[in-house]
Amino acid sequence: MEKYVCDACGYVYDPALGDEAAGIKPGTAFKDLPDDWICPLCGMGKDHFEQV
């Protein structure tokens, strides 16, 4: 699965790790994140992420 980077702060969403603090289980693809998911570091929305 592809990783995505936040263009505001550089946080990398890694599907293998998920986002435990937000209740996102490991193995969750970026496209399957809820529409209201935000970057855990800076609070930007999914539209500020690009595939790396």
Secondary structure, DSSP 8 states (H G I E B T S, - for coil): ---EEETTT--EE-TTT-BGGGTB-TT--GGGS-TT-B-TTT--BGGGEEE-
